[in-house]
Amino acid sequence: MTNADALSLMEKASDNSRSLLFGLLVNCIFSGHANGCCPLSQLRDSLTLEEKYNFVMELSPEEVCQVLDRHEKCYENECCPS
């Protein structure tokens, strides 16, 4: 790994959205609920910790935001159902 690669990795790792997404891949308070709309449930159950990290780091900023937006909708449905 070159110095430029390390800097790029450090910049990505400090991104709060990526950190949140990685945390959601590791665990979610709703992970026990049968909810087919969760964009992370299959990944949470099938990837190793290293694969989860690599998955998050390879997403574009836009993709990270899209997944987090879907998670927020899931959260709203579970916490505040209409």
PyMOL commands that set and color helices and strands:
alter all, ss='L'
color gray80, all
select helices_A, chain A and resi 3-13+16-26+41-46+49-58+61-79
alter helices_A, ss='H'
color red, helices_A
deselect
rebuild
show_as cartoon
